[in-house]
C-alpha cells in the first residue's frame, strides 16, 4: 500500500537548489506557496509562483540529473514527498497526478523546443502549415528525396488550396520513381520499419501516434530559414511524438530516421489504456520526458556560448552525459556522430560551419575515425566543457 510522507518548510527556506545533485524524490505542494527560478538565466524561462496541487523537483528526480531550478518557500509550506521508487504505485492509485505531470512535461517540451530554435539561430521559427512546403524544399535541395516527397505529400494533404500547391504537385511528379517515402498515412500496424533517411512525421503535421524505438536511431529536427537544427538524437528505447498525441496540436518538429529503424506505434486509444493498465510504461515515459527537458535546459545554456568550438565541445559532452554510463579515465569512446551532426546539434549557422569543423579538428579532445567523432578521454572532455560553462557564468554575473 502506498504510504507518502510529509515535510514542512518555513518561509524563506530552500526546497531545492539549482545545480546540486538530484535526489530520489519530488514534492507536491499541499499548503503554502513557493517560488521557482533559475540562478543562471535560461532563455525563455520565467519566475513561477506555485501553490497547492503543484509539484517541484520532478524533472531532476525522474531524470537522475542535477537540479534545474532553485525553489524557495514564499510562506510556510507543507509538501507531500514522492520518492522515485513510489512513482509507479502513485500512478496505479492516482493516475490523474501522473497525467498532470506528463501534460506539464509535454507543454514544457514544446516551449523549450521553440525557444531553443529562436535563441540558437537568433531567428523565429514559422509554425504555419505553409512551413511544410519549406521543409520539403529544403530536403529536396539537399538531395533527401524520400524526405522531401513525404513533406510535399503532407503539405498537399494539410493545405489542398495553399499558395504553393501547384509547385508541390509539380515537385511530386518530378520525384515519382525517384523517391519512395513510406507510411504516408497512419496505419494500424503496431510495428513499422523505416529505412534510413525517412521522415516519420513532419513539423506542423497533425498526427495521432507516438513512437517507441525498437531498433536504430532517429533525429528530431526543425528547418528554420533554410537551415536544419537537430533538437535531439534518439536511440533504442526512446519515445517521441508524444506531444501531438497529448495536446492534439500539430507536430512541433520533424522526426527523421538516422539509420534503418524499427518503431512501435502507440495511438491515442492504446495510450489511454496504458495509463490505467501499465503504470511502468507511464513511469518510463515520465522519465524519458524529464530527461529530455533537462537536456533542453542544457542546450539553451549551450546556445549562449559564443565561441563555436566551445559550443560544439559542450554539446558533445552533453550527448555523452545523457547516456548515463560511467566512463573510465583515459578510455576512448567512439560516438555515432559525424562532425556535421555535431554542427547541426550545436546550431552553428551555415556561414560558420566549415570554420567550426576546422576548429573542432584542432581540439586535442577530438578525433575522427571512420567519419565519426571519437573522444580520446571522456572525462577530460567533460572537464573542458564544464570550464567553458563556468567561464560563461562568470561573464554573465559580471554583466548583470
Secondary structure, 3 states (H helix, E strand, C coil): CCCCEEEEECCCCEEECCCCCCCCEEEEEEECCEEEECCCCCCCCCCEEECCCCEECHHHHHHCCCCCCEEEECCCEEEEEEEHHHHHHHHHHCHHHHHHHHHHHHHHHHHHHHHHHHHHHCCCCCCCCCHHHHHHHHHHHCCCHHHHHHHHHHHHHHCCCCCCHHHHHHHHHHHECCECCCCCCCCCCCEEEECCCCEEECCCCCCCEEEEEEECCEEEEEEECCEEEEEEEECCCCEECHHHHHHCCCCCCEEEECCCEEEEEEEHHHHHHHHHHCHHHHHHHHHHHHHHHHHHHHHHHHCCCCCHHHHHHHHHHHHHHCCCCCCCCCCCEECCCCHHHHHHHCCCCHHHHHHHHHHHHCCCCCEEECCEEEECCHHHHHHHHHHHHHHHHHHHHHHC
